[in-house]
Amino acid sequence: MTHAQLLDFTNSHTVNEMWVVNDGVMGGVSQSRISNDSEGAVFEGFVSLDNGGGFASVRSSIVIPVETPALNVTIRGDEKRYKLVLRTDTSPRSPLYQAEFFATREWKTHRFVSSDFKASFRGRPVDAPALDFSATKEIGVLIANQQSGTFRLQLKNVQSAGDAPR
């Protein structure tokens, strides 16, 4: 299998189709936004732990081909920990599949296999079927884990990846 571009964040149309989900859904006051520049999508804002909050996220619809063994995500950021988040069901009570990564200041392609992802609901681990990439309907990035303050992450692309490491 070759590398196939699934999302190109240097394309403003891709970025315009993304949406923000912050802790305001549960009373928090964190703020974030997604914007576009020539090098990719810029996800930035401020995470506040006030009012029981503490997270900010951005999401996009995605279609991942059947039998995709891995995803390559090219990102750079602010040396904070983030989570790549996948959803196979968009109903409000469905689990999220999350894999943690560290955002370096230089562009880095992170490779994720399905076993990297842990199922959770509202931040707590849950029993759920193993992740099948091709069942994924949404992809996103989340910052949480008590990391209050400003953040900035830049996304370049998401690719389906073959068996050979990049």
N, C-alpha and C positions, 0 to 999 in steps of 0.2 A: 504494500500500500504506500502510495506517495503522500506527501504533505499537501493537503487541500485547505485553502483559505476558507474559513467559516465566517469570520467577522473581521472586517478591515476598519479599524478605528481611525485611520487617516481619512476615511470617507465621511464627510459631514452628514450624509443621509443616515449612515449607521448610527452616528452619535445622536442625531435628532430623534431616533426611534427608541432611545434608552430612557429609563425613568428612575427617579430617586425614591427610595423607601428608607426613612429615618425613624428614630425611636419615638417620634411624635405619635405614631400609631398606638403607643402605649403610655403616653403622657410625658415623654422626654422632650428635650429642647435642642437636641443636636441639629446642626444644619449642614447641608451639602448641596453641591451642584455638579452637573456634568456639562462640559463645554468641549469645543473642538479647536485644535490648532493643527498646523501642518504635520506634526509628528504623531498625532493621535488624540484620543479622548483624554481629557483632564478631569479627574474626579477629585474634588477638593472640598474642604469645609472645616467644621469645628465639632468635635465630639464633646458633649457635656454629660457628666454623671448625675446632674440635677434631676429631680423628680423621678428617680428610678430608671433613668435612661442610660445611654452609653453606647449607641451604635449608629452608624450611617452606612447606607449601601446604595448601589446602583445596579440596575438589572437591564437585560435585553432578551428578546426572543432569540432562539437559536434552533437550528436543525443540524443534528450530528448524524453522519452516515452510519448505517448498520455496520457492525464489525469494526468500528473504530477502536483500536487498542489503547490509544492515549491521546491527550490533548496537549498541545504546546501553546503557551500563553506568553507573549512578549510584553514585559512591563518594566517600568523603572519608577522609583519613588523616593521616599523620605526616611528609609531605614526603620520602618515600623512593620509590625506583623499584620497581615491581612488574611482573609479567607476567600478562596474561590468558591462560589456557591452555585450549585446546580439544583434545579427543580424539575421533577418528572411529572408533577401534578400541580396545577396552578390554583387548586382550591385552597381556601385559607387554612384548613386544618392539616394540610399535607406536610410531610417532613422536608427539610432541606438537607442536601448532601454538601458537606463542607470539607475543604482541604486547606490547611494553613500554608502560607509562604511568607518570606521576608522580602520586602521591597528594597532592592539595592539602588544606589544613586545612578548606576550605569544601566543601560538596557540589558535585560537578561531574559532568556527564554526558559520558562519553567515548564517542566514536563510532568503531567499528571496522569496516572493510571487510575482505573476505577477503585482499586483497593485503597488509594490515598484518601478517599472521601468517607467521612463518618456521617451517619444520619442523625439529625437533631430536629427538635421542635421547640421553638422559643428558647433556643440556647441550651437545651438539655438533651442528652443522648436518648435516642429511642430505637426500638427494634424496627427494622424496615428491611425490605428486600435489598440484596446487593445492587449497587448502581449499574445500570446498563446505559452507557452513553447515548445510544440511539433513542432511548425513551425520554431524553432531556428536552424540555420545552423552554426553559429559561436558564440563563447564565448570569452571574453577577459577581460583584466584589463587595466585601463587607469589612469594615473596621470596627472592632469592639474590644473585648478583653481588658476593660478598665484603662484604655489608652485615651485619656482625655487630652484635649487641646487640638491644635490645628493639624491637618494632614493634607497630603497632596500625592496623588498617584497618577501615573500616565500609562495608558494602555495603547499598544500598537496593533496587535492582532491576536486572533485565536485560530489555530490550525488543527485539523485532524492529523495525527502523527502515526507513521508506520512503526514497525518494530525496532528499527535502527535508532539508537540514541543520536540526538543532535548536539 
